[in-house]
Amino acid sequence: MKKILFSAIIFALSWTQHFNVNIEETGVSTLFIFDEEISTLSYGDELGLFDLNGVIDDSGSEGEILVGSGVWNGQQLNIVTIESQNLSQFGGPILPGAILGNNMFLKIWDASSNSEHEVGYGLSTGTGSFDGLFSVIQQIDYDGNNGSDISNGCDLPDNNLYLLDGDVLYNSTDDIAGFQFEVDGATVEGASGGDAAVAGFTVSSGGSTVLGFSFSAATIPAGCGTLTSLELNGNATGLGEIIMAGIDGDALDFSYYEGGGDDGSCDDE
């Protein structure tokens, strides 16, 4: 019943992609395949494929242009990039896109830290250039953040959760009216304390799910700290399926901070 009530409060979680391709298809393209064995990306990270000297407008001007993008989900990712076409000799337009023969330049958007990074990559097939064919990328040179600098919620980027020794740390730019998430790799025996308790929230758990809200419409003020503390059974590796509600049921765009490893685990008794 509580899940039904909370689901009524939370509308579908909105999400906005960071890398958005704003040019039209031209009929010519190059395919870039990102191998599922890539280990330096996390679920929800975005990839932006650029030509640093591509055609950026219908006058033929050259500069940096985004020609393809995708979101990593841990499986092979195929991204088709758009190449430019100059049809002016036939009385047609100049279509923006990558220039044949130029190298693909890769950027990633780290979903856990809400930050953009320029990265290198390694190939198993192809040249890594816009050649009208395809290239297979098997390695991306990105270390991210190892999470060792996180000791409390105020160390987190805005609108992130993080599990540290059973404590659910948070940093929020908005008041929180409710929350729900899954604990990956462990079951939850109980939840208590933290700023949720201070605000008078009812926090319950079942299996790996944690649910928190207030019957009196109280909120946790915008800020940072410990949301709640969990009693865990198993090897918790993080939090997933995060839903955070603001005032009036507005969905808050939250992520799990992927900097660390298993910080919330405990052994079975």
Backbone torsions as a table, in degrees:
resi	resn	phi	psi	omega
1	MET	NA	-39.7	180.0
2	LYS	-64.9	-39.0	179.2
3	LYS	-65.4	-39.1	178.6
4	ILE	-64.1	-43.7	178.8
5	LEU	-61.9	-43.5	-178.3
6	PHE	-68.5	-37.5	179.1
7	SER	-64.2	-29.8	177.2
8	ALA	-70.7	-29.7	179.8
9	ILE	-76.5	-38.0	-176.6
10	ILE	-92.5	121.4	172.1
11	PHE	-87.5	172.8	-174.8
12	ALA	-52.0	129.1	-175.6
13	LEU	-64.6	121.8	-179.4
14	SER	-83.7	152.2	-178.0
15	TRP	-150.4	134.7	-179.4
16	THR	-117.9	127.4	180.0
17	GLN	-74.9	141.7	-178.5
18	HIS	-76.7	-48.6	-179.9
19	PHE	-92.8	110.7	179.6
20	ASN	-119.8	118.9	179.4
21	VAL	-77.1	123.4	-173.8
22	ASN	-113.1	26.4	176.5
23	ILE	-121.7	157.5	-177.7
24	GLU	-84.2	155.4	172.5
25	GLU	-59.7	145.1	-178.5
26	THR	-114.9	-9.8	-177.4
27	GLY	96.2	-9.1	175.4
28	VAL	-125.6	144.9	-172.6
29	SER	-159.8	167.8	170.2
30	THR	-131.0	137.8	-179.4
31	LEU	-96.7	132.7	173.3
32	PHE	-117.7	122.9	-177.4
33	ILE	-106.2	122.9	178.2
34	PHE	-100.7	115.7	-173.0
35	ASP	-66.1	143.1	-178.8
36	GLU	-67.1	-13.4	179.7
37	GLU	-81.2	-3.9	177.3
38	ILE	-60.1	125.8	-172.8
39	SER	-108.8	-4.4	-174.8
40	THR	-96.9	4.3	175.8
41	LEU	-108.6	153.3	176.5
42	SER	-116.9	157.6	-179.6
43	TYR	-53.6	129.0	178.8
44	GLY	94.7	-12.0	174.7
45	ASP	-64.4	147.8	-179.1
46	GLU	-110.6	151.5	176.1
47	LEU	-119.3	130.7	176.2
48	GLY	-117.2	124.3	-177.6
49	LEU	-105.4	122.1	-171.6
50	PHE	-121.8	153.5	161.1
51	ASP	-111.2	118.3	-177.4
52	LEU	-71.2	-16.7	179.8
53	ASN	-134.1	46.4	180.0
54	GLY	-89.3	179.3	176.7
55	VAL	-84.8	121.3	-171.6
56	ILE	-103.5	-11.7	-179.6
57	ASP	-154.4	178.0	-175.0
58	ASP	-79.3	2.8	174.2
59	SER	-96.8	-4.6	179.0
60	GLY	90.6	7.1	177.8
61	SER	-61.6	148.1	-177.4
62	GLU	-114.7	147.6	179.8
63	GLY	174.0	-170.1	-178.9
64	GLU	-72.7	132.3	-178.9
65	ILE	-145.2	136.0	175.6
66	LEU	-81.6	122.3	-174.9
67	VAL	-119.0	-0.5	177.8
68	GLY	-171.9	151.8	179.7
69	SER	-156.2	161.4	177.9
70	GLY	-165.0	169.2	-179.1
71	VAL	-118.7	129.1	-176.2
72	TRP	-78.0	131.2	176.2
73	ASN	-127.5	17.6	177.4
74	GLY	88.4	-2.8	178.7
75	GLN	-117.8	169.4	179.3
76	GLN	-52.7	132.8	-177.9
77	LEU	-119.6	122.2	178.4
78	ASN	-104.6	121.9	179.8
79	ILE	-121.0	120.6	177.6
80	VAL	-93.0	121.7	-179.4
81	THR	-98.3	151.9	-175.5
82	ILE	-96.0	127.2	176.0
83	GLU	-100.7	150.3	-179.6
84	SER	-74.1	157.5	173.3
85	GLN	-137.6	134.1	176.3
86	ASN	-108.1	103.5	-178.8
87	LEU	-104.2	13.7	-174.8
88	SER	-65.4	-28.2	-179.5
89	GLN	-68.9	-14.7	176.6
90	PHE	-106.8	12.7	-178.3
91	GLY	82.2	10.7	-179.7
92	GLY	-98.5	-172.1	-176.9
93	PRO	-87.7	167.8	166.9
94	ILE	-95.7	121.2	-175.4
95	LEU	-101.0	123.7	-178.6
96	PRO	-63.5	154.7	177.8
97	GLY	157.4	-172.4	177.9
98	ALA	-71.0	151.9	178.3
99	ILE	-96.3	131.9	-180.0
100	LEU	-52.2	126.2	178.3
101	GLY	99.0	-19.3	177.3
102	ASN	-72.1	153.4	178.3
103	ASN	-81.5	145.4	175.0
104	MET	-77.7	131.2	177.9
105	PHE	-107.6	130.0	-171.6
106	LEU	-110.7	133.7	171.2
107	LYS	-125.5	150.4	173.4
108	ILE	-123.9	151.3	171.9
109	TRP	-107.9	112.3	179.8
110	ASP	-77.8	109.4	-175.1
111	ALA	-67.5	-25.9	-177.3
112	SER	-76.7	-31.1	-178.1
113	SER	-112.2	1.3	-179.0
114	ASN	51.3	53.0	-176.8
115	SER	-140.9	148.3	-179.1
116	GLU	-100.7	141.1	-177.4
117	HIS	-139.2	140.7	170.9
118	GLU	-87.5	130.9	-174.1
119	VAL	-133.1	156.0	171.4
120	GLY	-92.7	171.4	-179.6
121	TYR	-153.6	158.2	178.2
122	GLY	-115.8	145.1	-174.7
123	LEU	-109.8	144.7	169.4
124	SER	-106.2	-22.2	178.4
125	THR	-147.2	142.2	176.0
126	GLY	91.0	-175.5	-173.8
127	THR	-108.1	-13.6	-175.2
128	GLY	77.8	11.6	179.7
129	SER	-112.4	165.8	175.7
130	PHE	-80.8	97.5	-172.5
131	ASP	-123.5	7.2	-178.9
132	GLY	79.2	1.2	-179.4
133	LEU	-114.9	-123.7	178.1
134	PHE	-152.8	158.0	173.4
135	SER	-134.2	145.8	177.6
136	VAL	-110.4	121.1	-179.5
137	ILE	-100.2	121.6	-176.5
138	GLN	-109.0	-7.8	-177.0
139	GLN	-149.0	137.8	173.4
140	ILE	-123.7	127.3	-175.0
141	ASP	-86.5	85.8	178.5
142	TYR	-148.1	124.7	-178.7
143	ASP	-94.9	-25.5	-175.7
144	GLY	65.9	-148.5	180.0
145	ASN	-118.5	131.6	-175.4
146	ASN	-79.5	-0.9	173.2
147	GLY	81.0	-4.1	-175.2
148	SER	-68.9	-13.5	-178.3
149	ASP	-92.1	4.5	-178.7
150	ILE	-94.4	113.5	176.9
151	SER	-121.3	-17.5	176.1
152	ASN	-155.0	171.9	-175.2
153	GLY	-60.6	-27.6	-177.1
154	CYS	-74.6	-9.0	174.3
155	ASP	-83.2	-10.1	-175.5
156	LEU	-82.7	155.2	168.2
157	PRO	-65.0	164.0	178.2
158	ASP	-57.2	141.8	173.5
159	ASN	56.1	52.2	175.6
160	ASN	-132.7	149.8	169.5
161	LEU	-113.4	156.3	178.6
162	TYR	-154.9	138.1	-179.3
163	LEU	-98.4	118.5	-177.9
164	LEU	-132.5	109.0	179.8
165	ASP	51.8	39.1	178.7
166	GLY	88.5	-13.5	177.3
167	ASP	-86.8	131.8	175.5
168	VAL	-91.6	104.6	-179.8
169	LEU	-85.6	150.3	-179.7
170	TYR	-144.9	156.3	169.8
171	ASN	-141.3	116.2	-173.4
172	SER	-128.9	136.9	176.2
173	THR	-86.1	-6.2	-177.0
174	ASP	-131.7	158.4	172.3
175	ASP	-61.9	143.1	-178.5
176	ILE	-107.9	122.9	-179.7
177	ALA	-101.5	-12.2	178.8
178	GLY	-178.6	161.5	179.2
179	PHE	-153.2	156.0	175.0
180	GLN	-153.2	139.3	177.1
181	PHE	-159.4	165.4	175.3
182	GLU	-107.6	141.4	173.3
183	VAL	-94.4	119.5	-178.0
184	ASP	-79.0	126.8	172.5
185	GLY	86.8	4.2	-177.8
186	ALA	-153.9	160.2	171.2
187	THR	-102.5	156.4	-175.8
188	VAL	-106.8	118.1	179.8
189	GLU	-85.6	-20.7	179.9
190	GLY	-178.8	161.0	178.1
191	ALA	-141.7	135.0	-177.8
192	SER	-160.4	168.3	173.0
193	GLY	71.9	-164.5	179.5
194	GLY	72.9	-174.2	-177.8
195	ASP	-70.0	-20.0	174.7
196	ALA	-64.7	-42.2	178.3
197	ALA	-67.5	-39.5	178.7
198	VAL	-60.0	-37.1	-178.5
199	ALA	-81.0	-3.3	-179.9
200	GLY	82.5	20.6	179.3
201	PHE	-70.0	150.5	166.2
202	THR	-92.7	118.6	-179.1
203	VAL	-117.7	122.7	-178.8
204	SER	-127.8	162.6	-179.9
205	SER	-141.1	151.3	175.2
206	GLY	-155.7	119.3	-174.0
207	GLY	65.3	-120.0	178.7
208	SER	-104.7	6.5	-175.3
209	THR	-96.5	137.2	174.4
210	VAL	-122.3	134.0	-176.3
211	LEU	-132.8	131.0	179.7
212	GLY	-139.1	132.7	177.0
213	PHE	-162.2	174.3	-179.0
214	SER	-119.6	129.5	175.2
215	PHE	-70.2	-20.0	-177.5
216	SER	-100.4	11.5	179.4
217	ALA	65.4	24.3	174.8
218	ALA	-71.1	160.0	179.1
219	THR	-132.0	156.9	170.9
220	ILE	-91.3	120.6	-175.2
221	PRO	-61.0	150.5	174.4
222	ALA	-53.2	138.7	-178.6
223	GLY	154.0	-152.9	-174.9
224	CYS	-144.9	156.5	-179.6
225	GLY	156.9	-149.1	177.5
226	THR	-102.5	120.8	-179.2
227	LEU	-72.5	-51.7	176.8
228	THR	-161.4	164.3	178.8
229	SER	-114.9	134.2	-173.4
230	LEU	-109.4	143.5	168.4
231	GLU	-99.3	113.8	-168.9
232	LEU	-111.3	149.3	175.4
233	ASN	-127.7	104.8	-177.9
234	GLY	127.7	-170.0	-179.4
235	ASN	-102.5	91.2	-179.6
236	ALA	-73.9	130.5	-179.4
237	THR	-111.0	-2.4	179.8
238	GLY	152.6	-168.2	180.0
239	LEU	-121.0	144.7	178.9
240	GLY	-138.2	173.9	179.9
241	GLU	48.5	48.2	-175.6
242	ILE	-76.2	127.5	173.6
243	ILE	-127.1	122.4	178.6
244	MET	-123.7	133.3	-178.3
245	ALA	-112.1	138.1	174.0
246	GLY	-98.9	-169.5	178.2
247	ILE	-60.2	142.2	-179.1
248	ASP	66.5	18.0	177.1
249	GLY	79.1	8.0	178.8
250	ASP	-63.5	132.3	178.4
251	ALA	-73.6	133.1	177.2
252	LEU	-99.6	136.7	-176.3
253	ASP	-83.2	94.0	-177.8
254	PHE	-110.7	152.9	175.0
255	SER	-131.6	161.9	171.0
256	TYR	-91.1	131.1	-179.8
257	TYR	-73.5	115.3	-172.3
258	GLU	-90.5	11.9	-175.2
259	GLY	-64.1	-34.1	-173.2
260	GLY	-105.2	175.8	177.5
261	GLY	-101.5	-127.7	-175.0
262	ASP	-85.5	91.9	-176.8
263	ASP	-106.7	-5.4	-175.3
264	GLY	-121.8	25.3	-172.9
265	SER	-95.1	159.3	169.5
266	CYS	-148.2	155.2	-176.1
267	ASP	-82.6	149.2	174.2
268	ASP	-63.4	140.8	176.5
269	GLU	-78.6	NA	NA
